[in-house]
Amino acid sequence: MEQQLPLKDIHLPDAISWWPPALGWWILVPCVIALIAALLWWSIRRIKQGQYRRCALKELEQQQARYKEHGDTLQYISQLNQLLRRVALQCYGRNVVAQLTGETWLAFLQQHCSAKQFDTDTATKLINAAYRAEPEIAIDASTQLTRLWIKTHRRPA
C-alpha cells in the first residue's frame, strides 16, 4: 500500500496592485489634463473676445430706451454713430478706423459685416443724418442695422 501524502491547499496569487499604474496610464493622464486645460483656455478666450459685443448691445438697448423716453432723433442718431465707431475702434484699432469718414466709413462697415442683409441705403442715411438739422431716417431700421453690424462684424485675423 502506498502512503498518501497530504495535499496542500491551493494558494492563489497575490491580488494585482493598482499602483504603480501601467505605462499607458502615465501617458493618458497628462494628455487628458492638457486637453482639459486647452479647452478651458480656449473657452475663456472666446468669452473675453465676445465681451465687447455684449457690452455694445447692452448699451444699444439702453440708448434705445432713452430715445423712447425723450424722442430726440438727432441725439439718438449721433449715439448710434458713436457706438458703431467705438465698436470698430475696439476691434480694429485706432490706426485703421480713426481716419474713416463718409463713403470710406460706409465701405468699411459694409466690408466688415458678414451678414447678407446689410442695408447700404440705411447705413448711408445713418452716417449722413448726423450732419442734418432734420434727419429723414427710419429709426427702427437704423437701430436694426447697428445691432446687425455689432453682432455680425468679422474680427481681424
Secondary structure, 3 states (H helix, E strand, C coil): CCCCCCCCCCCCCCCCCCCCCCHHHHHHHHHHHHHHHHHHHHHHHHHHHCHHHHHHHHHHHHHHHHHHHHCCHHHHHHHHHHHHHHHHHHHHCHHHHCCCCHHHHHHHHHHHECCCCCCHHHHHHHHHHCCCCCCCCCHHHHHHHHHHHHHHECCCC
